[in-house]
Amino acid sequence: MPKIIDVIIHQPKEPYSAQTMLVLDKMPDFRYRREGNLLLAEDGGFYSCYFHERPTPNSKAFGGAVFDIPLLDGGVERAEGQWWCGSHPIGREMEVVQPGYNTIAGLHKCYVFTGGATVEKRLIDNWLERNEASRDYRKYEKKPPAPPALPQVWRQS
């Protein structure tokens, strides 16, 4: 179960609204179950959903990328353009948000907050009751080491 270790409120330039980014101790481990034409997963208040739609030659989910979706029963569902990322229906039952999220290690590899998951809003609210959100979007960006000092080869007399 992922735990929130930081919340970053990112305010991009107008006309865009503020975005919430979560820094997690680990990524959600989504294992999906079938429910009609949906694949649904949950890990500690983080939810994910794929919906099935027949691809066409000019329209394939994820650009037609081929990947495996892990199932609760230990099997996999092969995605080849027919499984699209969707909103989890849990949002009909409780207040949810769709923030970006990643781990510190993940951000050090590539500074991108992943989207596509639905999160129980109460998890973020509970964290914010005890902590303050950051406004520094680049807070966890891995900085390159400073270049070594150049030797002094020129001296003025």
Secondary structure as the mmCIF struct_conf table of DSSP 4:
data_model
#
loop_
_struct_conf.conf_type_id
_struct_conf.id
_struct_conf.beg_label_comp_id
_struct_conf.beg_label_asym_id
_struct_conf.beg_label_seq_id
_struct_conf.end_label_comp_id
_struct_conf.end_label_asym_id
_struct_conf.end_label_seq_id
STRN STRN1 ILE A 4 HIS A 10
BEND BEND1 LYS A 13 LYS A 13
TURN_TY1_P TURN_TY1_P1 GLU A 14 PRO A 15
HELX_LH_PP_P HELX_LH_PP_P1 TYR A 16 ALA A 18
STRN STRN2 GLN A 19 LEU A 24
BEND BEND2 ASP A 25 LYS A 26
STRN STRN3 TYR A 32 TYR A 32
STRN STRN4 ARG A 33 GLU A 35
TURN_TY1_P TURN_TY1_P2 GLY A 36 ASN A 37
STRN STRN5 LEU A 38 ASP A 43
TURN_TY1_P TURN_TY1_P3 GLY A 44 GLY A 45
STRN STRN6 PHE A 46 HIS A 52
STRN STRN7 THR A 56 THR A 56
TURN_TY1_P TURN_TY1_P4 PRO A 57 ASN A 58
STRN STRN8 SER A 59 SER A 59
HELX_RH_3T_P HELX_RH_3T_P1 ALA A 61 GLY A 64
STRN STRN9 PHE A 67 PRO A 70
STRN STRN10 LEU A 71 LEU A 71
TURN_TY1_P TURN_TY1_P5 LEU A 72 ASP A 73
BEND BEND3 GLY A 74 GLY A 74
STRN STRN11 VAL A 76 ALA A 79
BEND BEND4 GLU A 80 GLY A 81
STRN STRN12 TRP A 83 CYS A 85
HELX_RH_3T_P HELX_RH_3T_P2 PRO A 89 ARG A 92
TURN_TY1_P TURN_TY1_P6 GLU A 93 GLU A 93
BEND BEND5 MET A 94 MET A 94
STRN STRN13 VAL A 96 VAL A 97
STRN STRN14 GLY A 100 THR A 103
HELX_RH_AL_P HELX_RH_AL_P1 ILE A 104 LYS A 109
BEND BEND6 CYS A 110 CYS A 110
STRN STRN15 THR A 114 THR A 114
STRN STRN16 THR A 118 GLU A 120
HELX_RH_AL_P HELX_RH_AL_P2 LYS A 121 ARG A 130
BEND BEND7 ASN A 131 ASN A 131
STRN STRN17 SER A 134 SER A 134
TURN_TY1_P TURN_TY1_P7 TYR A 137 TYR A 140
HELX_LH_PP_P HELX_LH_PP_P2 GLU A 141 PRO A 151
#
